[in-house]
Amino acid sequence: MSRLFLIIGILLLLLTEILRVYFIMPFPGSQQSDSINWAYFIEKYKWLFRFAGLLLIASPVFRIVTAKKMLPKILFSVFVILYGIIFFFFNLRFEADKMFYQPTIKNFSGTGMNTIDSNKLVIGIEINGDSRAYPIQLIGYHHQVRDTVGHEPVMVTYCTVCRTGRVYSPLVNGKPETFRLVGMDHFNAMFEDETTKSWWQQATGRAIAGPLKGSQLVEIPSRQSSLASWLRYHPGSTIMQADSNFQKDYDDLADFDKGTVKSHLEKRDSASWKMKSWVVGIKIKGLEKAYDWNDLLRNFFIQDTIGRIPVLLLLETDTVSFHVYNRNLRGRTLFFIQDKMADLLTDSGTHSIWNAAGHCISGSLKDFQLDTVAAYQEFWHSWKQFHPNTTRYKP
């Protein structure tokens, strides 16, 4: 019985340290199953499991230490060393917030002092006339950046393994909340709030474990584009600059924008509808649809209908900046012809000219604005995982 307690206690100690991290980090096989509830349970009661493990081995260890035989003592010493190594790595090296840190210097510059290349992808937001651009190469490492835009608190997030950029209000139950990167769920970044220790999914802004499970962060509209495209329509925008303390980490993501980064978790599959293929995912009035990025690259714009809603997907001539609009304008469905060379559109009904920002610049509809539709570029595995009811666009 003493030996059985020893074995159970040792396994409990080892598995507590390993599984609490294994389930929520991208170890082989760890992200394919729905293991979040198990991970959260172990994390919540880890000190209880540790105490139980130590209690189980206490009596057997006392006998080993006081016995004259050397072999049991040597074997127990090996276990102590092994447990120490596992405890160190799984608590101080493999946890997400021990690998990715928040910027220590948050510096924003106007176009005059900007050092970010104009071809770089950014997540842009505008609130109350105040606009800011966050280079994906930077926020991709940090995973989240807290800021204030237009006097409103924002939480700009990005997961490079899912290629998902989202901006949320960090208010929970009306109060500002602090979040830390805690791990991953189905390869998507996951945050823990400081107050309730609930876990929040980055791609959806939904709490998936803990006291606030089922709650939802308010998403703030944002757009992914090249910095040049963003500044074309927001010339007064400020741009987040690199924090020199993390330059090596930024350098590792230098090729992420183009999908040619070395990491197999972040590298693009240029074929269509593969796990790491790029798609544009659209959400509108409870409906969801995915569009193959290769189709958009070939045609530069796609006119489609989601449910009964006519939509327009438009790719700019830089081949990275995209827009999605509702083609319904005051009860009239517009059909467009694109001038690829000038990033302009002509609607076939009135022959009015529209720019890529969805604004009519000449013709009988001058100064009208198309409504923007929430759309995201991300990996196909991510979109279909977090939008299981999505349909695929077929040309």
Sequence and secondary structure as in RCSB ss.txt:
>XXXX:A:sequence
MSRLFLIIGILLLLLTEILRVYFIMPFPGSQQSDSINWAYFIEKYKWLFRFAGLLLIASPVFRIVTAKKMLPKIL
FSVFVILYGIIFFFFNLRFEADKMFYQPTIKNFSGTGMNTIDSNKLVIGIEINGDSRAYPIQLIGYHHQVRDTVG
HEPVMVTYCTVCRTGRVYSPLVNGKPETFRLVGMDHFNAMFEDETTKSWWQQATGRAIAGPLKGSQLVEIPSRQS
SLASWLRYHPGSTIMQADSNFQKDYDDLADFDKGTVKSHLEKRDSASWKMKSWVVGIKIKGLEKAYDWNDLLRNF
FIQDTIGRIPVLLLLETDTVSFHVYNRNLRGRTLFFIQDKMADLLTDSGTHSIWNAAGHCISGSLKDFQLDTVAA
YQEFWHSWKQFHPNTTRYKP
>XXXX:A:secstr
 HHHHHHHHHHHHHHHHHHHHHTTTT TTSSSS  HHHHHHHHHTHHHHHHHHHHHHHHHHHHHHHSS HHHHHH
HHHHHHHHHHHHHHHHHTSSGGGTS   S   EE TTT  S TTSEEEEEEETTEEEEEEHHHHHHHSEEEEEET
TEEEEEEEETTTTEEEEE  EETTEE  EEEEEEETTEEEEEETTT  EEETTT BEEESTTTT B  B   EEE
EHHHHHHH TT EEE   GGGHHHHHHTTTTTTT  S TTT    SSSSTT EEEEEEETTEEEEEEHHHHHHHS
EEEEEETTEEEEEEE TTSS EEEEE EETTEE  EEEETTTTEEEETTT  EEETTSBEEESTTTT B EE  E
EEEEHHHHHHH TT EE   
